[in-house]
Amino acid sequence: MIPTATIDALVECFTALSALGDELTESQWKSPTDLPGWTVQDNLSHLIAIERSMHGLARTEHRATDLGNVRNPIGEANEHEVDSRRGLRGEAVLAEWNEIAGLRTAALRAADDEYFDAPAMTPTGPGTVADFLSIRVLDCWVHEQDMRRAVGRPGHLSGAAAEHTIDRLLRTIPIVVGKRAATPEGGAVVLEIGDGVERRVVCEVTGGRASLVDAPTTEPLATISLDTESFLVLATGRRTADQVTASVTGDADLAARILGAMNMMI
């Protein structure tokens, strides 16, 4: 089955990244981001490498010498690709991005069911090419936001790509509320997100297991309200709870445990 909505969201990200790149000066390309050791340019270099790989193009033979921020083999492979482009000007990296984004867009628009149903190893385990593309939307949008925060150019906090990403991140809320924050049996927590993607989710613990429900069966123990960007930086581990503003009603200690455990991309 052709994942049309996913393709549309991914192309939306491609277009937004190209437009953002057109606005940046060389000094902005070299600005540090929330990702340790990575500049704005490095974020786009990373996205280039993944899209090249998805397109069947060879990965770099360059080897980075500083792997201080690398935590795993995937991170090491990413660092080699990023480091291979660090000597370039931002405009050159943007040109490479525009080229591969164009190739990927054309390929995705022309692909058939067989292509999207093909087996693929994704960052979350075995799946299909379609599954991988769903993660690509998240990765592209999250890194676009990393770049935007670094240069003070907020934007693209709503729309198909933003909603797709926030909804994927919200899947992990039961783990945060139940296992990590130890919400007691029968307790419910409400999480409200606004100023971009508008979401209200209820997570309740029943039979020792937290799950998302349509409505709480009892008065919620706590309600946590965040804007879209604050939720994003917490859920992706870019920043910690003391670096964002959240509105809390109810059990403040429980809310603090939830906010402190919200990183879903360890």
C-alpha positions in Angstrom: 0.0 0.0 0.0 1.3 3.4 -1.0 1.6 5.6 2.2 0.5 8.8 0.5 0.0 10.8 3.7 3.4 9.9 4.9 5.0 10.8 1.6 3.2 14.2 1.7 4.4 14.9 5.2 8.0 14.0 4.3 8.0 16.2 1.2 6.6 19.0 3.4 9.7 18.6 5.6 12.0 18.6 2.6 10.5 21.8 1.3 10.6 23.5 4.7 14.2 22.6 5.2 15.2 24.0 1.8 13.3 27.2 2.6 14.9 27.5 6.0 18.4 27.0 4.5 17.8 29.7 1.9 17.4 32.2 4.9 20.7 31.3 6.7 24.0 33.2 6.7 27.3 31.3 6.9 27.6 32.1 10.6 24.1 30.8 11.3 25.0 27.5 9.5 27.8 27.1 12.0 25.7 27.9 15.1 25.6 25.2 17.8 22.3 23.4 18.4 20.9 21.4 21.3 22.6 18.3 20.0 26.1 18.2 21.6 28.8 18.9 19.1 26.4 19.5 16.2 25.9 22.8 14.4 22.9 23.8 12.2 24.9 22.6 9.2 25.6 19.2 10.9 21.9 18.6 11.4 21.3 19.0 7.7 24.4 16.9 6.8 22.9 14.1 8.9 19.6 14.3 7.0 21.5 14.3 3.7 23.3 11.1 4.6 20.2 9.2 5.6 18.3 10.2 2.5 21.3 9.3 0.3 21.3 5.9 2.0 17.5 5.5 1.4 18.1 6.3 -2.2 20.8 3.5 -2.5 23.8 5.9 -2.7 27.1 5.0 -1.1 27.9 6.2 2.4 31.1 8.2 3.0 34.5 6.5 3.5 35.6 9.4 5.7 36.2 8.6 9.3 35.7 11.2 12.1 38.5 11.3 14.7 36.4 12.9 17.5 33.7 10.5 18.6 33.3 11.9 22.1 29.5 12.4 21.7 28.9 9.1 20.1 26.9 6.5 22.1 26.3 3.6 19.7 27.2 2.2 16.2 24.4 4.2 14.5 25.7 7.4 16.1 29.2 6.6 14.9 28.0 6.1 11.4 26.1 9.4 11.6 29.2 11.2 12.9 31.4 10.1 10.0 28.8 11.5 7.5 28.4 14.8 9.4 32.2 15.2 9.9 32.8 14.6 6.2 30.9 17.8 5.4 32.2 20.1 8.2 34.8 21.7 5.9 32.1 22.9 3.5 30.2 26.1 3.5 26.6 26.0 4.4 25.4 26.9 0.9 27.3 23.8 -0.4 25.6 21.5 2.0 22.2 23.1 1.2 22.9 22.5 -2.5 23.5 18.8 -1.8 20.4 18.7 0.3 18.3 20.2 -2.4 19.6 17.7 -4.9 19.0 14.6 -2.8 15.6 15.9 -1.6 14.6 16.3 -5.3 15.7 12.8 -6.1 13.9 11.3 -3.1 10.7 13.2 -3.9 10.6 12.0 -7.4 11.4 8.4 -6.4 8.7 8.3 -3.7 6.1 9.8 -6.0 6.8 7.2 -8.6 7.2 4.1 -6.4 4.7 1.3 -6.3 3.2 -0.9 -3.5 6.1 -3.4 -3.8 8.6 -0.7 -3.0 6.9 0.5 0.2 6.1 -3.1 1.4 9.7 -4.2 1.0 11.4 -5.3 4.3 13.6 -2.7 5.9 15.6 -2.4 9.2 14.4 0.7 10.9 15.7 2.5 14.0 13.0 0.8 16.0 13.6 -2.7 14.5 12.5 -4.8 11.5 9.8 -3.3 9.4 9.0 -2.1 5.9 10.1 0.8 3.8 6.8 2.5 4.6 7.6 2.1 8.3 11.0 3.6 7.8 9.5 6.6 6.0 7.2 7.2 8.9 10.3 7.6 11.1 11.9 9.8 8.5 9.1 12.3 8.9 9.9 12.5 12.6 13.6 12.7 12.1 13.4 15.4 9.5 10.9 17.6 11.4 12.7 17.2 14.7 16.1 18.2 13.1 14.4 21.1 11.3 13.2 22.4 14.7 16.7 21.9 16.2 18.0 24.2 13.4 15.2 26.7 13.9 15.8 27.0 17.6 19.5 27.5 17.1 19.1 30.5 14.8 16.0 32.0 16.4 13.7 31.3 13.4 10.6 29.5 14.9 8.2 28.1 12.4 6.5 25.0 10.9 5.2 24.0 14.4 1.9 22.9 12.8 0.8 20.9 9.8 1.0 17.3 8.7 4.7 16.7 9.6 4.3 18.3 13.1 1.1 16.3 13.8 2.7 13.1 12.6 5.7 13.6 14.8 3.9 14.6 18.0 1.5 11.7 17.6 4.4 9.3 17.3 6.0 10.7 20.4 2.7 10.5 22.4 2.7 6.8 21.9 5.4 6.5 24.6 3.5 8.5 27.2 2.1 5.4 28.9 5.7 4.2 29.6 6.5 7.7 31.1 3.4 7.9 33.2 3.3 4.3 34.4 6.8 2.8 34.5 9.0 5.8 34.9 6.8 8.2 37.0 5.2 5.3 39.0 1.7 6.7 38.8 -0.4 4.7 41.3 -3.0 2.1 40.4 -6.2 3.8 39.2 -4.6 7.1 38.8 -5.0 9.2 35.6 -2.9 12.0 34.1 -3.9 14.5 31.5 -1.4 16.0 29.1 -2.4 19.0 27.0 -0.3 20.3 24.1 -1.0 23.6 22.3 0.5 26.5 20.3 1.1 24.4 17.2 -0.2 20.9 17.4 -3.3 20.7 19.6 -3.6 17.5 21.5 -5.2 16.4 24.8 -4.4 12.8 25.9 -5.4 10.9 29.0 -3.2 8.2 30.5 -4.6 5.9 33.2 -3.1 3.1 35.2 -5.3 0.0 35.3 -4.2 -3.5 36.4 -0.6 -2.2 36.9 -0.5 -1.0 33.3 -0.7 2.6 32.0 -2.5 3.2 28.7 -4.1 6.0 26.8 -7.9 6.2 27.3 -10.6 8.4 25.9 -11.6 9.7 29.3 -10.4 9.2 32.9 -12.6 7.0 35.2 -11.7 9.1 38.2 -10.6 12.7 38.7 -7.1 13.1 37.2 -4.2 13.2 39.7 -2.5 15.8 37.6 -3.0 17.9 34.4 0.1 19.1 32.6 -0.1 21.7 29.9 2.8 22.5 27.5 3.3 24.3 24.2 4.3 22.1 21.2 7.9 23.2 21.2 8.3 22.5 25.0 6.8 19.0 24.6 9.1 18.4 21.6 12.3 19.3 23.4 11.4 17.2 26.4 10.2 14.2 24.4 13.3 14.2 22.3 15.8 14.8 25.1 16.9 18.1 23.7 16.3 19.9 27.0 15.3 19.1 30.6 12.2 19.9 32.6 13.9 22.9 34.3 14.5 24.5 30.9 10.9 24.6 29.8 7.7 26.1 31.1 4.8 23.9 32.0 1.5 24.6 33.7 0.5 22.0 36.3 -2.7 21.4 38.3 -3.1 18.7 40.8 -0.2 16.5 42.1 2.9 18.6 41.6 5.3 15.9 42.6 3.8 13.4 40.1 3.8 16.0 37.4 7.5 16.8 38.1 8.3 13.0 37.8 6.5 12.8 34.5 8.2 15.9 33.1 11.6 14.7 34.3 11.1 11.3 32.6 9.7 12.4 29.3 12.8 11.8 27.1 11.6 9.2 24.7 14.7 9.1 22.5 17.3 7.7 24.8 
